[in-house]
Amino acid sequence: MRILVALGGNALIRAGERGTWAEQQANARAAALGVAELRHAGHEVVLTHGNGPQVGALALQQAGAEAPPLPLDALVAMTQGQIGHLVMAALAEVAPELDAVTVLTRARVAADDPAFARPPTKPVGPFYSDATARRLAAERGWSVGPDAGRGWRRMVASPRPLEVVEREHVARLAAGGTVVIAGGGGGIPVDGRGAGLEAVIDKDRCATELALGIGSDVLMLTTGVERVSFDYGTRWQRDMARLTVSDALRHLDEGDFPAGSMGPKIESAARFASLGGRALITDAAHIAAALEGDCGTWIVPDQHGPSAVAPAPVAA
């Protein structure tokens, strides 16, 4: 079975962390263990990742440098190399017998995508207070906005990916047994001529197009929680074992999955499942267990429904 695993950028820099290299190494090891389990079970594995914290940090580092700053497409390419190196090193540590390679990956977008004309919506970089964010916006010409109640961040344009340029190369490498790290940071945004564009593509949307382009059987989207839930954090919380495409999209339209958190994952999972695949949402610590059905939330075509609440855990 061919599985595409999409790691969120926050899987490598977790809430409350500064994003030091040691912190990212420890988090990468945890994800690498799950990837290694999938590969040892005989599955072909393609791994993609977010880069919101990293690309924003890189832009900040450049702001105080003597060298001229680089555009966002170049920064995305740089973070693909940075995080690819991080994950390959983690895989080499936990499973040295596995082959792994990072593919510099471009994602084609429309040069006239509406995202370039409307206020930007993709958060990158660290979190700030409202006052600090507004001050930085005035000083540096940024667009800023709140991010899912966790603070304020810089916002950049996020066009929709139309196709992943290197998809055939990725498929051939995966078929040969290599763990492929590709499509990092949503892919390097390019137009129809291959010229870079000033944007950062949503990682989950790119992961979906890559999964479709390489014929993945399963699209696994990792996040900070083990399962998709309703009424999260309340006594009415319901953890879902399975959601049909229709139910997922209905709840998305009703606002149950905010744009700044679970929304893009539900949208991406539903698109993949509606075209015949199976999508799975879980956290990085349960990659292998979720595939076996022990945790995680499956997004499935309507004919494979109905939606189902996960059984309550048995008391010890």
SULGIFEN-V156493 format. One record per backbone hydrogen bond with DSSP energy under -1.0 kcal/mol. NH is the residue of the N-H (numbers start at 0). CO is the residue of the C=O. Records with the same first field share a line. If there is no record, write none. Layout:
BEGIN
NH=CO ; CO
END
This chain:
BEGIN
2=43
3=217
4=45
5=219
6=47
10=7
11=8
12=8
16=13
23=19
24=20
25=21
26=22
27=23
28=24
29=25
30=26
31=27
32=28
33=29
34=30
35=31
36=32
37=33
38=34
39=35
40=36
41=38
42=37
43=0
45=2
46=179
47=4
49=6
54=50
55=51
56=52
57=53
58=54
59=55
60=56
61=57
62=58
64=61
74=70
75=71
76=72
77=73
78=74
79=75
80=76
81=77
82=78
83=79
84=80
85=81
86=82
87=83
88=84
89=85
90=86
91=87
92=88
93=89
94=90
97=94
100=178
102=180
106=187
107=162
108=189
112=109
115=112
116=113
117=113
121=155
123=153
124=51
127=151
132=128
133=129
134=130
135=131
136=132
137=133
138=134
139=135
140=136
144=152
146=150
149=146
151=127
152=144
153=123
154=142
155=121
161=107
164=105
166=163
169=165
170=166
171=167
172=168
173=169
174=170
175=171
176=173
177=172
178=98
179=44
180=100
181=46
184=48
185=182
186=183
187=104
189=106
190=194
193=190
196=188
198=196
199=156
205=201
206=202
207=203
208=204
209=205
210=206
211=207
212=208
213=209
215=210
216=1
217=1
218=277
219=3
220=279
221=5
222=281
229=237
233=230
236=233
237=229
239=227
240=307
241=307
242=297
244=299
247=243
248=244
249=245
250=246
251=247
252=248
253=249
254=251
255=250
260=257
262=257
265=261
266=262
267=263
268=264
269=265
270=266
271=267
272=268
273=269
275=272
276=271
277=216
278=298
279=218
280=296
281=220
285=282
289=285
290=286
291=287
292=289
293=288
296=280
297=240
298=278
299=242
303=300
304=301
307=241
309=238
END
